[in-house]
């Protein structure tokens, strides 16, 4: 019986957490560009640059996913080490990774949406 109660409690907690990711929740995707810009500008300068590079990476990754292209083992390996670096080095490493990915993009075409 105790296991059933714990499972129910866990399911309720998970449901509450998932609601945070839905539209209107505090962890929902930001669709308004102005809201995104305000959030980025509210960060300290060092963190702000990191967030911008992470957003660029997310855009590039989405671009490759849409074209069913893989990032490649070199990029995946570099990414796996990024979180272990201090913020300034993390930002610099992400810039390098993004540059390598941009070199592979070539002609982005009409459908690509990159932040600048």
N, C-alpha and C positions, 0 to 999 in steps of 0.2 A: 504494500500500500504506500509506503514512504517513497518508493521508486516512482510510482505513478504520480504522486504529488510533485516530486522534484522535476519530473518530465513535463508536467503541465506548467509549472513555474518557468521552466526553461523556454518552453514554447511561447508563453506569454511575453517573456523578456525579448525573445527573438522577434516577435510580431511588433513590439514597441520599437525595437531598433530598426526594423525594416521600414516602419512608417516615417522615420527620420530621413530616409532616402527618397521618399515620394515627394511629388511637387508640393511646395509649401513647407516642407520639413527643413530643419536646420542643416541637413547634409545633402539636400537636393542639388542636382546639377544647376549651375548658374547659366541661364539662357540670355539674360540681358547683359550686353557688352558693358554698359555703364556701371552696372552692379559689380561686374567682374573687375573693372578698372578701379573702382572704389576699394574693393577688397584688397587688391594688389597694393595700391597706394597706402593702405593702412598698415602695411607691414614695415618693419625696420628695413633700411636700405639693403643690408646684406641678404636678408630673407626675401626681399622683393625681387632681387636678381635671380635668386634660386627658383622662386615661383614662376617667373617669366620663362626661365630655361625649361622647367618641368612642363609648362604649358606648350612650349614649342615642341618638346619631345613628344607629348601626347598627340599633337597635331600630325607630326611626322609619322608616328606609329600608326595612327588611324589611316593616314594616306597609304602606307604600305599594306595594311590589313585590307583596305578596300580593293586593292589590286592583287590581293592574295600573294604578296611577296613577304618573305621572311626578313627579319632584321639581320640575321646572320650571327654566327657564333662569336665573332669578334665584338660586336655591339652588345650581345647578351652578356658576355663575360665582363666587359667594361661596366655595364649597368649593375651587375651583381656586386661590384665593389664600391659603387658610388655612395651607398648609405653609410659606409664605414669612415668616410672622410669628413673632416670639419667643413662647415658650410662654405667658406670661400673656395676651398679645393673642390668641393662637390659641384659648385656652380661652374668652375673652370672645366671640370671633367665633362659635365653635361654639355657645355658649349662645344667641346671637341667632338663629342658623340653626335650632337646635332649637325655640326659641320660635315662630318663623314656621311651622315644620312642625306643631307642636302645635296652633296655631290652625286649621290645615287639617283636623286629625284629627276634631274635633267629638266625636261619640260613638264611642269606641273599640270598644265592643261586647264580647261574651264572649271572642272568640278572640284579642284582642290581648294580648301579653305585654310589658309595659314594665318596665324596671328602675326602682327608685326609690331 
